Amino acid sequence: MAKRTKKAIRRSVKTLTANGDLIVHECAIKPYQIFCEWIDDEVNELSSGTALLFEVIEIDDQYCFFEGFKEVGLLRDGAEIAIRRIDLSKSEIERRAWSCLINEFTKLDPIDPCRQSRRLKLGRF
């Protein structure tokens, strides 16, 4: 069981510059890896003017993200982001990471299987 500390969790939003302090949480590694391997190529740009706010877990002066995979992939060094430190259980972090991945899968444009099978019958690829 994770050790609970008496350290106060800051509920307000903090703005910082994106650099090596933002890493994937250990419970979100697998969903993030799948996102990077299967979906990341589909992501092309982030709409301008969108404020990036991440809920993070702070571990050893590093901020661990567990959702918002698309936004993290679009971050450039030196970009300003807003973070809100929260305290969640590992199971909740894992649940939210998988939920984020499933949401990204549902946003993809699927192929039309009827149209695809007709092309195969006609010999067109």
VOKOL-714003 format. One record per residue (C-alpha): residue number from 1; x, y, z. Coordinates in Angstrom, 1 decimal, decimal comma. Layout:
% residues N
+-----+--------+--------+--------+
:   i :     c1 :     c2 :     c3 :
+-----+--------+--------+--------+
: NUM :      X :      Y :      Z :
...
+-----+--------+--------+--------+
This chain:
% residues 125
+-----+--------+--------+--------+
:   i :     c1 :     c2 :     c3 :
+-----+--------+--------+--------+
:   1 :    0,0 :    0,0 :    0,0 :
:   2 :    1,3 :    3,5 :   -0,9 :
:   3 :    2,6 :    5,5 :    2,0 :
:   4 :    0,5 :    8,6 :    2,6 :
:   5 :    2,4 :   11,7 :    3,5 :
:   6 :    1,2 :   14,7 :    5,5 :
:   7 :    2,4 :   17,0 :    2,7 :
:   8 :   -0,3 :   19,4 :    1,8 :
:   9 :   -1,6 :   19,0 :   -1,8 :
:  10 :   -1,9 :   22,3 :   -3,6 :
:  11 :   -5,3 :   22,6 :   -5,1 :
:  12 :   -4,6 :   25,8 :   -7,1 :
:  13 :   -3,3 :   25,9 :  -10,6 :
:  14 :    0,4 :   26,6 :  -11,1 :
:  15 :    2,0 :   27,7 :  -14,4 :
:  16 :    5,4 :   26,4 :  -15,4 :
:  17 :    7,6 :   25,8 :  -18,4 :
:  18 :    7,5 :   22,3 :  -19,9 :
:  19 :   10,8 :   20,6 :  -19,5 :
:  20 :   12,1 :   17,3 :  -18,0 :
:  21 :    9,9 :   17,7 :  -14,9 :
:  22 :    6,8 :   16,3 :  -16,7 :
:  23 :    6,9 :   12,5 :  -16,9 :
:  24 :    4,4 :    9,7 :  -17,4 :
:  25 :    3,2 :    8,1 :  -14,2 :
:  26 :    4,3 :    4,5 :  -13,6 :
:  27 :    0,6 :    3,4 :  -13,6 :
:  28 :    0,0 :    5,0 :  -17,0 :
:  29 :    3,0 :    3,7 :  -18,9 :
:  30 :    1,3 :    1,0 :  -20,8 :
:  31 :   -1,7 :    3,1 :  -22,1 :
:  32 :    0,7 :    5,9 :  -23,0 :
:  33 :    3,0 :    3,5 :  -24,9 :
:  34 :    0,0 :    2,1 :  -26,8 :
:  35 :   -1,1 :    5,7 :  -27,6 :
:  36 :    2,4 :    6,6 :  -28,9 :
:  37 :    2,6 :    3,5 :  -31,0 :
:  38 :   -0,9 :    3,4 :  -32,5 :
:  39 :   -2,5 :    6,8 :  -32,4 :
:  40 :    0,3 :    9,4 :  -32,1 :
:  41 :    0,8 :    9,5 :  -35,9 :
:  42 :   -2,8 :   10,6 :  -36,3 :
:  43 :   -2,3 :   13,6 :  -34,1 :
:  44 :   -1,1 :   16,6 :  -36,1 :
:  45 :   -1,8 :   19,8 :  -34,3 :
:  46 :   -3,3 :   21,4 :  -31,2 :
:  47 :   -5,8 :   24,1 :  -31,7 :
:  48 :   -4,2 :   27,4 :  -31,0 :
:  49 :   -5,3 :   29,4 :  -28,0 :
:  50 :   -6,0 :   26,2 :  -26,0 :
:  51 :   -4,7 :   26,5 :  -22,5 :
:  52 :   -3,1 :   23,2 :  -21,5 :
:  53 :   -4,0 :   22,2 :  -18,0 :
:  54 :   -2,7 :   18,9 :  -16,6 :
:  55 :   -3,7 :   17,2 :  -13,4 :
:  56 :   -0,5 :   15,7 :  -12,1 :
:  57 :    0,9 :   13,6 :   -9,2 :
:  58 :    4,0 :   15,1 :   -7,7 :
:  59 :    6,7 :   12,5 :   -7,0 :
:  60 :   10,3 :   13,6 :   -6,0 :
:  61 :    9,9 :   17,1 :   -7,5 :
:  62 :    8,7 :   15,7 :  -10,8 :
:  63 :    5,2 :   16,0 :  -12,1 :
:  64 :    3,6 :   12,7 :  -13,3 :
:  65 :    0,9 :   12,9 :  -15,9 :
:  66 :   -1,6 :   10,1 :  -16,5 :
:  67 :   -4,0 :   11,5 :  -19,1 :
:  68 :   -4,0 :   14,1 :  -21,8 :
:  69 :   -1,7 :   12,0 :  -24,0 :
:  70 :   -2,4 :   14,0 :  -27,2 :
:  71 :   -1,6 :   17,3 :  -25,5 :
:  72 :    1,6 :   15,9 :  -23,9 :
:  73 :    2,8 :   14,7 :  -27,4 :
:  74 :    2,3 :   18,1 :  -28,8 :
:  75 :    4,3 :   19,9 :  -26,1 :
:  76 :    7,5 :   21,6 :  -27,1 :
:  77 :   10,4 :   22,4 :  -24,8 :
:  78 :    9,8 :   25,8 :  -23,2 :
:  79 :    6,0 :   25,7 :  -23,7 :
:  80 :    4,0 :   27,1 :  -20,8 :
:  81 :    1,6 :   24,7 :  -19,2 :
:  82 :   -0,7 :   24,8 :  -16,2 :
:  83 :   -0,7 :   22,0 :  -13,6 :
:  84 :   -2,9 :   21,1 :  -10,7 :
:  85 :   -1,5 :   18,7 :   -8,2 :
:  86 :   -3,9 :   16,1 :   -7,0 :
:  87 :   -3,8 :   13,0 :   -4,8 :
:  88 :   -5,3 :    9,8 :   -6,3 :
:  89 :   -4,9 :    6,1 :   -5,7 :
:  90 :   -2,9 :    4,1 :   -8,1 :
:  91 :   -6,0 :    2,2 :   -9,3 :
:  92 :   -7,7 :    5,5 :  -10,1 :
:  93 :   -4,7 :    6,8 :  -12,0 :
:  94 :   -4,6 :    3,6 :  -14,0 :
:  95 :   -8,3 :    3,7 :  -14,7 :
:  96 :   -8,1 :    7,3 :  -15,9 :
:  97 :   -5,1 :    6,5 :  -18,1 :
:  98 :   -6,9 :    3,6 :  -19,8 :
:  99 :  -10,0 :    5,8 :  -20,2 :
: 100 :   -7,9 :    8,5 :  -21,9 :
: 101 :   -6,6 :    5,9 :  -24,3 :
: 102 :  -10,0 :    4,5 :  -25,1 :
: 103 :  -11,3 :    8,1 :  -25,7 :
: 104 :   -8,5 :    8,7 :  -28,2 :
: 105 :   -9,3 :    5,4 :  -30,0 :
: 106 :  -13,0 :    6,5 :  -30,3 :
: 107 :  -12,0 :    9,8 :  -31,9 :
: 108 :  -10,1 :    8,1 :  -34,8 :
: 109 :  -11,8 :    8,0 :  -38,2 :
: 110 :  -12,5 :    4,3 :  -38,8 :
: 111 :  -12,5 :    2,7 :  -42,3 :
: 112 :  -15,8 :    1,6 :  -43,8 :
: 113 :  -15,7 :   -2,2 :  -43,7 :
: 114 :  -18,5 :   -2,5 :  -46,4 :
: 115 :  -16,7 :   -0,3 :  -48,8 :
: 116 :  -13,3 :   -2,0 :  -48,1 :
: 117 :  -14,7 :   -5,5 :  -48,7 :
: 118 :  -16,3 :   -4,3 :  -52,0 :
: 119 :  -12,9 :   -3,0 :  -53,2 :
: 120 :  -11,3 :   -6,4 :  -52,4 :
: 121 :  -14,0 :   -8,2 :  -54,4 :
: 122 :  -13,4 :   -5,9 :  -57,4 :
: 123 :   -9,7 :   -6,4 :  -57,1 :
: 124 :   -9,0 :   -2,7 :  -56,2 :
: 125 :   -6,7 :   -2,0 :  -53,2 :
+-----+--------+--------+--------+
